[in-house]
Amino acid sequence: MNQIIKNFWKDEEGATAIEYGLIAGLIAVALIGVMTTLGTDLGDLFKRVSTGLKAAVTSADKK
């Protein structure tokens, strides 16, 4: 029984797959954070552009 436990403990097969899975998970979390921030910033940028265009059209209509 002890030999079975020792062999199981020393067995590293599949460890690489787990490591790749953890790396992929960390990359996914980082991408979600970056995309959330960029999405918010882009939304604010489009709102400012829209507001500027509306003001320009209103100003041009008054002339």
Secondary structure as GFF3:
##gff-version 3
##sequence-region A 1 63
A	DSSP	alpha_helix	2	10	.	.	.	ID=ss1
A	DSSP	alpha_helix	15	62	.	.	.	ID=ss2
###
